[in-house]
Amino acid sequence: MKVYHFNTNNKLLTGVADAHPNPMREGEFLIPAFATDIAPPSLASNEAAKWETDHWTIVPIVMDPGTGDLEPVNLTRYAADVRWRLEVGGTGIVFENISIPLATDRDSQVKAFAARYQADQDPQFTINWKCADGNWKALNATTIQAASNAILQHVKRWFDAEQVVVQKIVMGEITTVSQIDAAFAAM
């Protein structure tokens, strides 16, 4: 008889071994702690079997670059990370025939909305703005308002996308990292 060992922390399958016969009861076998006699399901290369009290589940895994250990992927956290990378990845506008690449990292968002506040207060406000491509552009109040609107819509787009993806994870429609990547790419 085979026994299937699992990690005490993350409950991932760690190996298989032959069970030892029970010396007290003929025909029975000993099952060690953190092992089961229930065979895990077949797995793809990016999946692992995780023990869940009385059955195995299949979970997506990634390698921890620091330790080389395989770890289960928290799909909701992965979706949040994809959203964050897209959110801070930048956007741009074309305003009055001028192309303006916009940084959307958190600091740039704050600066854009602070400039927007000033532009809303003073229609004559202008600022020399360092764009995402490293070039400088003189922005007037109207352009600042358009740029801040574009940044806000960009951020909103990716938060809305994350919400849809997480709902699909919860409903079981998305179960893999590649499905998350494809869902964001389609939005």
Backbone bond lengths (Angstrom), bond angles and torsions (degrees), N, CA, C in turn:
res aa  C-N    CA-C-N  psi(-1)  N-CA   C-N-CA  omega(-1)  CA-C   N-CA-C  phi
1 M - - - 1.450 - - 1.528 108.61 -
2 K 1.332 116.40 143.89 1.464 122.65 179.21 1.526 109.85 -99.49
3 V 1.334 115.07 148.05 1.467 121.25 170.08 1.522 107.27 -123.91
4 Y 1.331 114.91 148.65 1.455 122.10 -174.32 1.524 107.92 -118.49
5 H 1.323 115.01 114.34 1.469 121.86 -176.04 1.528 110.51 -86.32
6 F 1.343 115.24 146.59 1.461 120.05 176.49 1.520 110.19 -133.80
7 N 1.334 115.39 153.25 1.458 123.66 -178.34 1.524 109.60 -64.54
8 T 1.331 116.16 138.68 1.465 119.96 -178.08 1.525 112.68 -69.73
9 N 1.323 118.60 -24.68 1.474 121.32 -178.47 1.521 113.08 -89.68
10 N 1.334 116.38 -58.63 1.462 118.49 -174.39 1.529 113.33 -98.55
11 K 1.322 117.49 -3.19 1.471 124.24 176.70 1.535 114.08 65.83
12 L 1.335 117.09 17.46 1.460 120.12 177.98 1.518 110.83 -79.99
13 L 1.314 115.37 144.78 1.460 122.46 177.29 1.525 109.85 -55.65
14 T 1.332 116.66 129.12 1.468 119.88 179.47 1.523 112.97 -113.46
15 G 1.322 117.45 -19.33 1.454 117.88 -179.91 1.514 112.47 172.18
16 V 1.317 113.38 175.17 1.459 121.27 179.62 1.523 107.97 -128.98
17 A 1.321 115.80 146.64 1.470 120.57 179.39 1.524 108.45 -148.93
18 D 1.316 114.03 166.24 1.466 118.84 173.40 1.522 108.52 -80.82
19 A 1.322 116.11 136.60 1.466 120.71 177.80 1.525 109.30 -76.10
20 H 1.310 115.05 147.80 1.467 120.50 176.84 1.528 109.38 -88.13
21 P 1.303 116.67 141.38 1.477 119.16 177.49 1.536 110.08 -64.19
22 N 1.313 115.41 146.79 1.462 121.47 176.20 1.528 107.08 -79.01
23 P 1.345 117.91 117.24 1.470 119.36 -177.83 1.530 112.53 -70.06
24 M 1.335 117.05 -14.83 1.462 120.80 -177.27 1.536 112.21 -92.91
25 R 1.341 116.17 -21.93 1.467 119.70 -176.70 1.526 108.84 -137.14
26 E 1.289 114.85 111.43 1.451 120.29 -178.73 1.534 110.11 -64.11
27 G 1.343 115.25 136.35 1.458 120.98 177.68 1.528 113.38 88.45
28 E 1.339 117.32 -8.36 1.460 120.46 177.69 1.521 108.87 -103.14
29 F 1.330 114.64 159.72 1.458 120.57 -179.86 1.529 109.29 -124.75
30 L 1.322 114.50 153.31 1.461 120.73 177.87 1.539 109.31 -87.38
31 I 1.315 115.21 132.59 1.461 120.23 175.54 1.524 106.63 -112.99
32 P 1.326 117.23 114.50 1.463 119.97 -176.68 1.533 111.94 -67.86
33 A 1.315 114.88 166.25 1.460 120.15 173.87 1.525 108.53 -60.19
34 F 1.297 116.58 148.87 1.467 123.54 179.65 1.525 111.66 58.22
35 A 1.340 114.22 41.16 1.457 121.37 175.78 1.527 107.39 -150.82
36 T 1.320 114.85 163.16 1.458 121.75 178.14 1.513 108.76 -146.85
37 D 1.329 116.04 159.76 1.457 119.48 174.57 1.530 111.48 -95.26
38 I 1.312 117.14 3.66 1.463 121.65 178.01 1.532 108.30 -84.64
39 A 1.316 115.98 122.00 1.466 120.96 -177.78 1.529 109.99 -70.06
40 P 1.336 116.45 140.05 1.471 119.65 177.23 1.527 110.59 -74.30
41 P 1.339 116.40 162.28 1.467 119.60 177.55 1.526 111.15 -74.24
42 S 1.314 116.54 167.57 1.466 121.32 174.13 1.522 108.68 -67.25
43 L 1.339 116.29 145.07 1.458 121.23 -173.42 1.517 111.83 -128.14
44 A 1.333 115.49 148.04 1.461 121.63 169.81 1.521 107.93 -83.93
45 S 1.326 117.19 171.64 1.467 120.71 -175.50 1.528 113.55 -66.00
46 N 1.326 118.04 -23.34 1.467 120.66 -179.84 1.522 111.65 -104.83
47 E 1.323 117.07 24.43 1.462 121.91 -179.96 1.515 110.08 -127.52
48 A 1.320 114.72 158.19 1.457 121.52 174.84 1.518 108.11 -137.59
49 A 1.304 115.61 158.31 1.460 121.15 173.96 1.516 107.52 -93.15
50 K 1.327 116.03 132.48 1.464 122.23 179.27 1.522 108.37 -120.33
51 W 1.338 115.74 130.14 1.458 121.10 -178.96 1.527 109.89 -79.82
52 E 1.325 116.84 128.13 1.463 123.58 -177.57 1.525 110.06 -123.27
53 T 1.316 118.61 71.20 1.468 126.00 176.91 1.529 113.49 67.92
54 D 1.350 117.44 -54.86 1.460 119.04 -176.93 1.526 114.09 -140.87
55 H 1.344 116.17 10.63 1.464 119.98 179.76 1.534 109.59 -160.31
56 W 1.314 114.86 164.44 1.455 121.34 176.26 1.521 109.64 -94.85
57 T 1.330 116.40 143.42 1.457 121.36 168.53 1.528 107.12 -120.84
58 I 1.322 115.37 157.57 1.462 120.63 176.89 1.515 107.46 -97.97
59 V 1.334 115.51 128.43 1.465 120.27 178.80 1.528 108.78 -125.31
60 P 1.335 116.23 144.57 1.460 118.47 173.49 1.523 108.91 -70.62
61 I 1.308 116.80 147.94 1.463 120.81 -179.11 1.522 110.52 -131.69
62 V 1.311 114.43 157.27 1.463 122.56 171.92 1.521 107.40 -136.10
63 M 1.320 115.45 159.51 1.456 119.61 177.91 1.523 108.90 -90.27
64 D 1.317 116.59 130.80 1.457 121.79 173.99 1.517 107.06 -72.61
65 P 1.354 117.76 116.77 1.465 118.93 -176.24 1.522 113.39 -64.09
66 G 1.320 117.27 -23.94 1.461 120.20 -179.42 1.517 113.18 -75.78
67 T 1.333 116.55 -39.70 1.461 120.19 -174.66 1.517 113.63 -110.16
68 G 1.338 116.82 -20.12 1.459 119.99 -174.21 1.513 112.79 80.92
69 D 1.347 116.76 0.30 1.460 121.01 179.09 1.523 110.30 -75.59
70 L 1.311 115.72 148.00 1.455 120.74 172.92 1.522 107.99 -85.64
71 E 1.312 115.72 132.15 1.456 121.39 -178.50 1.519 109.92 -128.92
72 P 1.335 117.55 145.00 1.459 118.84 176.19 1.519 110.67 -66.42
73 V 1.306 115.55 148.09 1.456 121.81 178.78 1.527 107.88 -92.51
74 N 1.325 116.20 129.53 1.454 120.64 170.00 1.522 105.12 -85.78
75 L 1.324 116.87 107.79 1.458 120.61 -172.60 1.528 112.45 -62.31
76 T 1.318 117.46 -36.29 1.464 120.26 179.02 1.524 110.39 -65.74
77 R 1.334 116.90 -42.84 1.469 119.82 177.20 1.523 111.25 -66.62
78 Y 1.324 116.96 -37.00 1.456 120.51 177.64 1.533 109.74 -63.17
79 A 1.327 117.18 -44.20 1.470 120.88 178.16 1.527 110.53 -60.38
80 A 1.331 117.14 -41.27 1.469 120.43 178.09 1.528 110.57 -63.01
81 D 1.318 117.05 -38.57 1.467 120.24 179.41 1.528 111.07 -67.49
82 V 1.330 116.96 -41.22 1.466 119.75 177.28 1.520 109.17 -61.83
83 R 1.335 116.97 -46.19 1.460 120.46 178.75 1.512 111.17 -58.00
84 W 1.327 117.46 -45.13 1.461 121.32 -179.24 1.528 110.62 -60.76
85 R 1.342 117.07 -45.71 1.465 120.08 -179.73 1.526 111.33 -61.89
86 L 1.321 117.10 -39.21 1.465 120.11 177.43 1.525 110.72 -70.58
87 E 1.324 116.23 -40.88 1.464 120.90 179.67 1.520 111.57 -58.62
88 V 1.309 117.35 -46.78 1.466 120.61 -175.15 1.530 112.36 -89.97
89 G 1.325 117.18 4.57 1.458 121.73 -177.05 1.511 115.78 -78.60
90 G 1.324 117.13 -7.39 1.456 120.21 176.55 1.513 113.45 98.92
91 T 1.307 114.20 161.93 1.460 123.24 176.82 1.516 107.22 -151.57
92 G 1.269 117.68 -165.85 1.455 120.05 178.01 1.510 110.80 -169.31
93 I 1.312 114.97 167.13 1.455 120.85 176.17 1.517 108.89 -138.58
94 V 1.300 114.96 160.03 1.456 121.93 167.00 1.519 104.58 -115.73
95 F 1.318 115.75 116.44 1.460 120.93 -176.84 1.515 108.28 -129.54
96 E 1.324 115.50 123.49 1.468 121.76 -177.89 1.531 110.60 51.36
97 N 1.344 114.88 46.49 1.471 123.59 178.62 1.523 113.48 64.16
98 I 1.301 117.51 19.17 1.471 121.62 176.92 1.524 107.69 -114.12
99 S 1.327 116.63 124.51 1.457 121.59 176.29 1.528 108.24 -82.88
100 I 1.323 115.17 127.05 1.466 119.82 -178.24 1.529 108.38 -127.07
101 P 1.345 117.78 103.27 1.471 119.69 174.55 1.530 109.08 -75.53
102 L 1.319 115.82 132.11 1.465 120.62 -174.16 1.525 111.34 -116.89
103 A 1.311 115.78 127.99 1.465 120.74 172.36 1.523 107.55 -73.75
104 T 1.320 116.85 143.61 1.459 120.19 -179.17 1.524 112.72 -127.28
105 D 1.337 116.81 17.49 1.463 118.31 173.51 1.525 107.55 -62.67
106 R 1.312 117.02 167.35 1.464 120.34 -172.95 1.528 112.46 -60.23
107 D 1.312 118.60 -41.64 1.474 120.33 178.64 1.523 110.93 -63.10
108 S 1.324 116.81 -42.33 1.467 120.00 179.86 1.520 111.52 -65.95
109 Q 1.344 116.69 -35.65 1.464 119.45 176.37 1.532 110.10 -60.75
110 V 1.321 116.57 -46.53 1.467 120.66 -179.49 1.523 110.73 -61.66
111 K 1.320 116.63 -44.81 1.468 120.29 -179.52 1.532 111.18 -64.32
112 A 1.328 117.02 -40.19 1.465 119.87 179.33 1.522 111.07 -64.54
113 F 1.328 116.83 -40.30 1.464 119.02 -178.84 1.529 111.31 -74.88
114 A 1.326 117.78 -29.06 1.465 120.34 173.55 1.532 110.08 -67.72
115 A 1.336 116.51 -42.07 1.470 119.97 176.67 1.528 109.43 -64.38
116 R 1.321 117.05 -37.36 1.471 121.08 177.75 1.525 110.34 -61.98
117 Y 1.309 116.14 -43.46 1.468 119.50 178.73 1.527 109.71 -57.95
118 Q 1.320 117.00 -46.60 1.470 121.02 -179.96 1.527 110.99 -64.78
119 A 1.327 117.00 -40.77 1.472 121.10 179.58 1.531 110.89 -64.88
120 D 1.323 116.76 -36.39 1.467 120.00 177.36 1.530 111.25 -66.96
121 Q 1.338 116.89 -30.86 1.462 121.47 -179.65 1.534 112.44 -80.53
122 D 1.326 115.18 -32.11 1.468 119.78 -174.20 1.526 109.67 -135.28
123 P 1.338 118.52 102.00 1.460 121.35 -179.07 1.531 113.86 -61.61
124 Q 1.335 117.45 -14.14 1.467 121.53 179.26 1.531 111.95 -93.44
125 F 1.316 117.27 -1.45 1.468 122.08 -176.96 1.526 110.24 -62.16
126 T 1.304 116.05 137.39 1.475 123.05 172.18 1.517 107.98 -135.71
127 I 1.302 114.93 158.15 1.464 119.98 178.78 1.522 108.39 -150.32
128 N 1.319 116.24 144.49 1.461 121.95 171.43 1.525 106.08 -85.54
129 W 1.325 115.77 113.33 1.459 121.73 -171.81 1.518 110.16 -108.64
130 K 1.321 116.13 129.34 1.464 120.17 175.31 1.521 107.27 -86.64
131 C 1.326 115.43 115.97 1.459 121.61 -175.86 1.532 111.32 -80.82
132 A 1.319 115.12 169.82 1.462 121.08 -178.01 1.521 112.95 -60.21
133 D 1.331 117.50 -24.66 1.470 120.35 179.30 1.526 112.90 -87.64
134 G 1.352 116.71 2.71 1.455 121.29 178.69 1.512 114.45 91.16
135 N 1.320 117.78 -8.37 1.460 121.45 178.52 1.529 110.58 -85.77
136 W 1.319 114.75 155.88 1.461 121.35 -179.63 1.521 109.59 -100.80
137 K 1.332 115.32 141.84 1.456 121.41 174.94 1.526 107.62 -136.43
138 A 1.320 116.10 137.87 1.465 121.35 173.64 1.520 106.94 -82.46
139 L 1.319 116.37 117.92 1.455 121.33 -178.24 1.522 109.95 -108.98
140 N 1.324 115.83 132.33 1.462 119.47 174.53 1.536 108.75 -91.69
141 A 1.310 116.86 177.64 1.466 121.26 -175.30 1.524 111.64 -58.07
142 T 1.314 117.45 -42.22 1.468 121.01 -178.54 1.527 110.67 -64.81
143 T 1.313 117.12 -41.70 1.465 120.94 179.39 1.527 110.56 -68.16
144 I 1.315 116.83 -39.01 1.473 121.00 177.60 1.525 109.35 -61.39
145 Q 1.312 116.98 -42.92 1.466 120.34 179.25 1.528 110.40 -63.27
146 A 1.314 117.33 -42.67 1.466 120.68 178.53 1.528 111.19 -64.54
147 A 1.336 116.54 -41.60 1.468 120.53 179.99 1.522 111.03 -65.33
148 S 1.330 116.77 -43.46 1.475 119.09 -179.88 1.524 110.70 -67.03
149 N 1.343 116.86 -35.86 1.469 119.68 175.29 1.530 110.54 -62.45
150 A 1.326 116.93 -42.12 1.468 120.99 179.78 1.530 110.78 -63.86
151 I 1.328 116.67 -41.22 1.469 120.15 178.61 1.519 110.00 -64.85
152 L 1.328 116.87 -44.55 1.463 120.33 179.79 1.530 110.75 -61.68
153 Q 1.324 118.06 -43.46 1.461 120.80 178.84 1.523 111.51 -65.30
154 H 1.334 116.25 -37.15 1.462 121.42 177.02 1.538 110.15 -61.82
155 V 1.319 116.23 -49.43 1.470 120.81 179.88 1.531 110.08 -62.36
156 K 1.310 116.81 -45.83 1.469 121.88 179.39 1.527 111.02 -58.61
157 R 1.326 116.09 -43.11 1.467 120.47 -179.59 1.520 111.45 -54.46
158 W 1.345 116.13 -46.07 1.463 118.53 -174.94 1.519 112.55 -78.38
159 F 1.334 118.28 -30.29 1.467 118.63 173.31 1.528 110.30 -68.31
160 D 1.326 117.34 -41.55 1.465 120.33 176.31 1.523 110.78 -60.80
161 A 1.329 116.60 -41.71 1.466 120.69 178.85 1.521 110.88 -62.62
162 E 1.337 116.51 -43.52 1.471 119.20 178.77 1.520 110.53 -60.71
163 Q 1.317 117.56 -41.82 1.463 120.18 -179.91 1.528 111.02 -59.56
164 V 1.329 117.38 -43.65 1.463 121.32 178.85 1.525 110.19 -62.97
165 V 1.329 116.58 -45.05 1.465 120.63 -178.69 1.534 110.29 -63.17
166 V 1.320 117.58 -45.67 1.472 120.35 -179.68 1.530 110.55 -62.68
167 Q 1.321 117.60 -40.19 1.468 119.69 176.61 1.523 110.83 -59.99
168 K 1.335 116.98 -39.28 1.460 120.34 178.73 1.530 111.28 -70.01
169 I 1.328 117.24 -32.52 1.470 120.46 175.49 1.527 108.77 -64.83
170 V 1.313 116.31 -48.51 1.469 121.24 -178.91 1.526 110.93 -59.98
171 M 1.326 117.03 -38.76 1.465 121.28 -178.57 1.528 112.50 -80.34
172 G 1.349 117.15 -4.52 1.457 120.88 178.93 1.518 114.19 82.18
173 E 1.339 117.61 8.90 1.458 120.96 178.53 1.529 111.98 -79.15
174 I 1.323 116.88 -26.45 1.462 122.55 175.44 1.520 107.04 -117.56
175 T 1.342 115.40 123.85 1.469 119.75 -176.27 1.520 113.32 -130.65
176 T 1.336 117.83 1.21 1.463 120.28 -178.06 1.527 110.89 -136.27
177 V 1.311 114.91 159.95 1.460 121.83 176.16 1.530 110.20 -61.85
178 S 1.320 117.90 -42.24 1.468 120.03 -178.59 1.529 111.26 -64.76
179 Q 1.322 117.96 -32.50 1.468 120.09 175.82 1.530 110.56 -68.32
180 I 1.325 117.23 -35.76 1.465 120.22 176.24 1.522 109.80 -64.52
181 D 1.331 116.68 -48.05 1.466 120.52 179.13 1.534 110.58 -58.05
182 A 1.329 116.82 -43.24 1.462 120.67 -179.42 1.532 110.97 -66.44
183 A 1.322 117.03 -38.34 1.477 120.20 179.92 1.514 110.77 -63.87
184 F 1.333 117.65 -44.71 1.469 120.40 178.33 1.527 110.55 -66.03
185 A 1.321 117.49 -39.65 1.466 120.55 -179.08 1.527 111.17 -64.11
186 A 1.327 116.27 -29.63 1.469 120.40 -178.75 1.529 112.35 -80.63
187 M 1.320 117.35 -9.16 1.477 119.83 -176.29 1.500 111.81 -98.37
